[in-house]
């Protein structure tokens, strides 16, 4: 995997040296007087079970030896967790005390860091220790104004493409479509058009009833990563100041390869997640997080029938001629600022939890990528599976190994945190998708009233329509980010 090692050293490891490397100094722990730590997270179901099992193992072994006892509590969803943390920080009536450690995405952590509530983790790591972790993961966590580490990576994810192989094969045989066509965004759009026309042709007495082929989760990723592939950082952050980059030519490519196929019915979005749409047979393929692999259905379920399907895991498509960037995402853990004993103990747990074998045990439950460089390989995953008799769902295993095999060709990217980052991301997430859904409804109505598809879509996919969307999009982004500085 390609990383910005130089930037990481400047921002974090050098900062660690400046701030004293307390992790290399005296140990404030006493096994006879254990430190109790509380962790808040948003894990549920199998993720929570895996996390709880590792916490119990830590308490029975290293924790007992060093004098650390950890208790983990799920706060429900990510938004529930963020609400609980803010209530604690603000001292709201009835709020629980701040946990010692809690899960946090970068935008939220950046906001909390501004209040001075997060511990400086650079004080507890040597340069050699930090160099063992994936460079871009550490760089993402260096959100303090002085470049020191505040968010510690514990599990990450990227995006993959998953395909209903069973229903793909008859379409491919009939039309000559190939899996190689799905390597680019433009190729996906062209294939989706061919699929729509092929399915429409199966019912010649019902014009305009073709089916959508593809959808995607996380529209914000489409913008951030799509623009990065085209050579643009839409949110460029330097010295804590964000510059908004919205060049028309590049954004036109994004519009043409998402909004247009959505309005024409070649792409779709129906359920809460695109894996839901594969399950109902409304889509054949989607781009989503590696963590979504476990939700890819085993069968298509329709009103009066169901049938089993096989799957294919593929690399997420990129823009033609674009640089090979993929999204880096996933919450890290932050440590609340307190006293040295609690901060030191919290870091000791995080170091243990991110050891290759422990991290792979946790990550393999839901498709999370481990955070140590040495752990990101098929060989290491297979070793851990054998050593601890780990059971990994086939879809999750195939997803992880697919990513590991592409590591050297991928550049992981996430934009740096900035003020109003959450608000800006919401614009990316909903602005184009909401308009596409609304306009698709109008097109469907026109087709039912007798217009052909191209006639019904003409006003929505015109040059004038793009200019109107572009102006609206830029206005919304500028309003969301406000004055930066």
C-alpha positions in Angstrom: 0.0 0.0 0.0 1.2 3.5 -0.8 1.5 5.9 2.1 2.7 9.3 3.0 5.4 8.2 5.4 7.2 11.5 5.3 4.1 13.4 6.3 3.4 11.0 9.1 6.9 11.4 10.6 6.7 15.1 10.5 3.3 15.3 12.1 3.4 12.5 14.7 6.6 10.7 15.4 8.6 13.9 15.5 5.9 15.4 17.7 6.2 12.4 20.0 9.9 13.1 20.4 9.2 16.7 21.3 6.6 15.8 23.8 8.8 13.5 25.8 7.8 9.9 24.9 6.3 9.1 28.3 5.6 5.7 26.9 9.3 5.0 27.1 9.6 6.3 30.7 8.4 5.1 34.1 5.4 2.8 34.4 2.8 4.4 36.7 0.8 1.1 37.1 0.6 -1.0 40.2 -1.0 -4.5 40.0 -1.9 -4.2 43.7 -3.9 -1.1 42.9 -5.6 -1.7 39.5 -6.8 1.1 37.3 -10.4 0.7 36.0 -11.1 1.9 32.5 -14.5 2.5 30.8 -14.8 2.2 27.0 -17.8 3.5 25.1 -18.2 2.1 21.5 -21.0 1.6 19.0 -20.4 -2.1 18.3 -23.4 -4.4 18.2 -24.2 -8.0 17.5 -21.2 -10.1 16.4 -18.9 -7.1 16.6 -19.8 -6.5 20.2 -19.4 -10.2 21.1 -15.9 -10.2 19.5 -14.9 -7.0 21.3 -16.2 -8.2 24.6 -14.4 -11.5 24.3 -11.1 -9.7 23.7 -11.7 -7.3 26.6 -12.3 -10.4 28.8 -9.1 -12.0 27.6 -7.1 -8.8 28.3 -8.5 -8.5 31.8 -7.6 -12.1 32.5 -4.0 -11.9 31.2 -2.1 -8.7 30.5 -4.6 -6.5 32.4 -4.3 -8.7 35.5 -0.5 -8.7 35.3 -0.2 -4.9 34.9 -3.1 -3.7 37.0 -5.7 -2.7 34.4 -9.3 -3.6 34.3 -11.4 -2.7 31.3 -15.2 -2.5 30.9 -16.8 -1.9 27.5 -20.3 -0.5 26.9 -22.1 -0.2 23.6 -23.9 3.1 23.3 -26.0 1.8 20.3 -25.4 3.6 17.1 -22.6 6.0 16.1 -25.0 9.0 16.6 -26.1 7.7 20.0 -22.4 7.5 21.0 -21.7 11.0 19.8 -24.7 12.3 21.7 -23.6 10.6 24.9 -20.1 12.0 24.6 -21.2 15.5 24.0 -23.6 15.3 26.9 -20.8 14.2 29.2 -18.4 16.9 28.0 -21.1 19.6 28.4 -22.0 18.3 31.9 -25.6 17.9 31.1 -28.0 16.8 33.8 -28.2 13.0 34.0 -25.2 12.5 31.7 -22.7 9.8 32.6 -19.1 10.8 33.4 -16.7 10.8 30.5 -15.4 7.4 29.6 -11.6 6.8 29.6 -11.7 5.6 26.0 -14.4 6.0 23.3 -14.8 5.3 19.6 -14.8 8.4 17.4 -14.7 9.4 13.8 -12.2 12.1 12.8 -14.7 14.9 12.4 -16.2 14.4 15.8 -12.8 13.9 17.5 -11.6 17.1 15.9 -14.6 19.0 17.4 -13.9 17.5 20.8 -10.2 18.2 20.6 -11.0 21.9 20.2 -12.5 21.8 23.8 -9.2 20.3 25.1 -10.8 17.0 26.2 -8.5 14.5 24.5 -5.2 13.1 25.7 -2.0 13.6 23.8 -1.3 10.0 22.7 2.1 11.0 21.1 3.5 11.1 24.7 3.0 7.3 25.0 4.5 6.0 21.8 8.1 5.9 20.4 8.8 6.6 16.8 9.5 2.9 16.3 6.2 1.9 17.7 4.2 4.3 15.5 6.1 3.2 12.4 4.6 -0.3 12.8 1.2 1.1 12.0 -0.2 1.9 8.6 1.2 5.4 8.0 -2.1 6.9 6.7 -4.0 5.6 9.7 -1.6 7.4 12.1 -1.6 10.6 9.9 -5.4 10.7 10.1 -5.2 10.7 13.9 -2.8 13.7 14.2 -5.6 16.2 14.5 -4.1 18.5 17.2 -2.9 21.9 16.1 0.7 21.0 17.1 0.5 17.8 15.0 0.3 15.3 17.9 -1.7 12.1 17.9 -5.3 12.2 19.3 -7.1 9.4 17.4 -5.6 5.9 17.7 -6.5 3.5 14.9 -8.0 0.2 16.0 -9.9 -1.1 12.9 -10.3 0.4 9.4 -12.2 -0.3 6.3 -12.2 0.6 2.6 -14.6 0.0 -0.2 -15.1 -3.0 -2.5 -17.6 -4.0 -5.1 -19.9 -7.0 -4.7 -21.8 -8.7 -7.5 -24.6 -11.2 -7.7 -22.8 -13.8 -9.8 -25.8 -16.0 -10.4 -27.9 -13.3 -12.1 -24.8 -11.7 -13.8 -24.0 -14.8 -15.8 -27.0 -15.0 -18.1 -26.8 -11.3 -18.7 -23.1 -11.6 -19.6 -23.6 -14.6 -21.8 -26.4 -12.8 -23.7 -24.7 -9.4 -24.1 -21.0 -10.1 -24.0 -20.5 -8.1 -20.9 -17.3 -8.9 -19.0 -16.1 -8.4 -15.4 -13.3 -6.3 -16.7 -15.9 -3.7 -17.8 -16.6 -3.1 -14.1 -13.1 -1.9 -13.3 -14.0 1.7 -14.1 -16.9 4.0 -13.1 -17.6 4.7 -16.7 -17.6 1.0 -17.5 -20.1 0.3 -14.7 -22.4 3.0 -16.1 -22.2 1.6 -19.6 -22.8 -2.0 -18.3 -25.8 -0.7 -16.2 -27.3 0.9 -19.4 -26.9 -2.4 -21.2 -28.5 -4.3 -18.3 -31.4 -1.9 -18.2 -32.0 -2.4 -22.0 -31.6 -6.2 -21.8 -34.1 -6.5 -19.0 -36.5 -4.0 -20.7 -36.3 -6.1 -23.9 -37.5 -9.2 -22.0 -41.0 -7.7 -21.8 -41.5 -6.0 -25.1 -45.2 -5.4 -24.3 -44.2 -3.3 -21.3 -41.9 -0.5 -22.5 -39.6 1.3 -20.0 -39.6 -1.5 -17.3 -35.8 -2.2 -17.4 -34.1 -2.9 -14.1 -31.3 -1.1 -12.4 -27.9 -2.8 -12.2 -25.8 -0.9 -9.7 -25.9 1.3 -6.6 -23.6 2.5 -4.0 -23.5 3.3 -0.3 -21.8 6.4 1.1 -22.2 9.1 -1.5 -19.8 11.3 0.4 -17.1 8.7 -0.5 -18.0 8.9 -4.1 -17.3 12.7 -4.1 -14.2 12.6 -1.9 -12.5 9.6 -3.5 -13.8 10.3 -7.0 -12.4 13.8 -7.0 -9.1 12.5 -5.5 -8.8 10.0 -8.3 -9.2 12.9 -10.8 -6.5 14.8 -9.1 -8.5 17.1 -6.9 -8.8 17.3 -3.1 -12.3 18.6 -2.6 -11.5 19.6 1.0 -7.8 20.7 1.0 -6.7 21.4 4.6 -3.4 23.1 5.5 -2.5 24.7 8.8 -6.1 24.0 10.0 -7.6 26.1 7.2 -9.8 24.3 4.6 -9.9 25.4 1.0 -12.9 24.1 -1.0 -12.1 22.9 -4.4 -15.1 22.4 -6.8 -13.8 22.5 -10.4 -16.7 22.2 -12.8 -15.0 19.7 -15.3 -14.3 17.1 -12.7 -17.7 17.5 -11.0 -19.4 17.1 -14.3 -17.8 13.6 -14.6 -19.2 12.7 -11.2 -22.6 14.0 -12.2 -22.7 12.2 -15.5 -21.7 8.9 -13.9 -24.1 8.9 -11.0 -26.9 11.4 -11.3 -27.6 10.7 -15.0 -27.7 6.8 -14.7 -29.8 7.2 -11.5 -32.4 9.4 -13.3 -32.5 7.0 -16.3 -33.0 4.0 -14.0 -29.6 2.3 -14.8 -28.6 2.8 -11.1 -30.8 2.5 -8.1 -31.2 3.0 -4.4 -34.2 1.6 -2.7 -33.6 0.1 0.8 -31.5 1.4 3.7 -28.4 -0.1 2.1 -27.5 -1.4 -1.3 -27.1 -5.0 0.0 -30.8 -4.8 0.9 -31.4 -4.0 -2.8 -29.5 -7.0 -3.9 -31.5 -9.2 -1.6 -34.8 -8.0 -3.2 -33.4 -8.4 -6.7 -33.5 -4.7 -7.5 -29.8 -4.5 -8.0 -27.0 -6.9 -9.2 -24.0 -5.0 -7.9 -23.0 -2.3 -5.5 -20.0 -0.5 -4.1 -19.9 -0.5 -0.3 -17.6 -0.9 2.7 -15.6 -4.0 3.4 -17.8 -4.3 6.5 -20.9 -4.8 4.3 -19.7 -8.1 2.9 -21.3 -10.0 5.8 -24.6 -8.5 4.8 -24.5 -9.6 1.1 -27.5 -11.9 0.8 -27.3 -15.7 0.2 -30.5 -15.5 -1.8 -32.8 -13.1 -3.7 -36.2 -12.8 -2.0 -39.2 -11.6 -4.0 -42.9 -11.5 -3.3 -43.7 -15.0 -4.1 -40.3 -16.7 -4.6 -36.7 -17.0 -3.5 -33.6 -18.5 -5.0 -30.0 -18.8 -3.9 -27.2 -16.7 -5.3 -23.4 -16.8 -5.4 -21.2 -13.7 -5.2 -18.1 -12.1 -6.6 -15.9 -9.7 -4.6 -14.1 -7.1 -6.8 -12.0 -4.1 -6.4 -14.1 -0.9 -6.2 -14.2 0.8 -9.6 -12.2 4.0 -10.3 -12.6 6.7 -12.9 -11.0 6.1 -16.3 -7.5 7.4 -16.3 -7.8 8.2 -12.6 -5.2 7.6 -9.9 -5.7 4.5 -7.8 -7.2 6.0 -4.6 -9.5 4.1 -2.3 -11.3 5.4 0.7 -9.9 5.0 4.2 -12.6 5.0 6.8 -13.6 3.7 10.2 -13.7 5.1 13.7 -10.6 5.1 15.9 -10.3 5.2 19.7 -9.6 8.4 21.6 -8.5 8.7 25.2 -10.1 11.3 27.5 -7.6 13.7 29.1 -7.2 12.8 32.8 -4.2 11.7 34.8 -1.1 9.8 33.7 -2.2 6.5 35.3 -5.5 6.3 33.4 -4.0 7.6 30.1 -1.1 5.2 30.3 -3.4 2.3 31.1 -5.7 3.2 28.2 -2.8 3.2 25.8 -1.5 -0.1 27.1 -4.9 -1.6 26.3 -5.0 -0.1 22.8 -1.5 -1.4 22.1 -2.6 -4.9 23.1 -5.8 -4.7 21.2 -4.0 -3.8 18.0 -1.5 -6.6 18.1 -1.8 -8.5 14.8 -3.5 -11.6 16.1 -5.9 -9.7 18.4 -6.7 -7.2 15.7 -7.4 -9.8 13.0 -9.6 -11.7 15.4 -11.8 -8.7 15.8 -11.6 -7.4 12.3 -12.4 -10.7 10.6 -15.8 -10.8 12.2 -17.0 -7.9 10.1 -14.5 -7.1 7.4 -12.3 -4.6 9.3 -8.8 -4.1 8.1 -6.1 -4.5 10.8 -4.0 -1.5 11.6 -0.5 -2.9 11.8 1.4 -3.1 8.5 2.5 -6.6 9.2 -1.1 -7.8 9.7 -2.3 -6.7 6.3 -1.6 -9.9 4.4 -3.3 -13.0 3.4 -0.5 -15.0 4.9 -0.9 -13.4 8.4 -4.7 -13.8 8.3 -4.3 -17.5 7.4 -1.8 -17.9 10.2 -4.1 -16.4 12.8 -7.0 -18.5 11.5 -4.9 -21.6 12.0 -3.3 -20.6 15.3 -6.6 -19.7 17.2 -9.0 -21.8 15.1 -10.7 -18.7 14.1 -14.0 -19.1 12.1 -14.3 -16.5 9.4 -17.4 -16.2 7.2 -16.4 -17.0 3.5 -17.7 -13.6 2.2 -15.7 -11.7 4.8 -12.6 -13.8 4.2 -12.9 -13.2 0.4 -13.4 -9.5 1.0 -10.4 -9.2 3.2 -8.1 -11.2 1.0 -9.2 -9.3 -2.0 -8.1 -6.1 -0.4 -4.9 -7.5 1.0 -3.9 -8.7 -2.5 -4.3 -5.2 -3.9 -2.5 -3.4 -1.1 0.6 -2.4 -3.1 -1.5 -0.8 -5.8 -3.9 1.1 -3.5 -3.4 4.6 -2.0 -5.8 5.0 0.9 -7.1 8.5 1.4 -9.3 10.4 3.8 -9.5 14.2 3.9 -8.1 15.9 7.0 -10.5 17.1 9.6 -11.7 20.7 9.7 -14.3 22.8 11.3 -17.8 22.1 9.9 -16.5 18.9 8.4 -19.6 16.9 9.4 -21.9 19.5 7.9 -19.9 19.5 4.6 -20.0 15.7 4.4 -23.8 15.7 4.8 -24.0 17.9 1.6 -21.9 15.3 -0.3 -24.0 12.5 1.1 -27.5 13.8 0.3 -27.5 16.7 -2.2 -27.1 14.8 -5.4 -28.8 11.5 -4.2 -31.9 13.3 -3.0 -32.3 15.2 -6.2 -31.7 12.1 -8.3 -34.4 10.2 -6.4 -36.8 13.0 -6.8 -36.1 13.5 -10.5 -36.3 9.7 -11.1 -39.8 9.7 -9.8 -40.8 12.4 -12.3 -39.2 10.4 -15.2 -41.0 7.2 -14.2 -44.3 9.1 -14.2 -43.6 10.5 -17.6 -42.7 7.1 -19.0 -46.0 5.6 -17.6 -47.8 8.4 -19.4 -46.4 7.3 -22.7 -43.1 9.1 -23.2 -40.0 7.1 -24.1 -37.1 7.1 -21.7 -34.9 9.6 -23.5 -37.7 12.0 -24.0 -38.7 11.8 -20.3 -35.1 12.3 -19.2 -34.1 15.1 -21.6 -34.8 18.1 -19.4 -33.0 16.4 -16.4 -29.7 15.5 -18.2 -29.2 18.6 -20.2 -26.4 21.1 -20.0 -28.8 23.5 -18.4 -29.7 20.9 -15.8 -26.0 20.3 -14.9 -25.3 24.0 -14.6 -28.3 24.4 -12.3 -27.2 21.5 -10.1 -23.6 22.6 -10.0 -24.6 26.1 -8.8 -26.9 24.6 -6.2 -24.2 22.1 -5.0 -21.5 24.8 -4.6 -23.9 27.1 -2.8 -24.9 24.3 -0.4 -21.2 23.4 0.3 -20.2 27.0 0.9 -23.1 27.5 3.3 -22.1 24.3 5.2 -18.5 25.1 5.6 -18.9 28.9 6.3 -15.8 31.0 6.8 -12.7 28.8 7.4 -9.7 30.0 9.2 
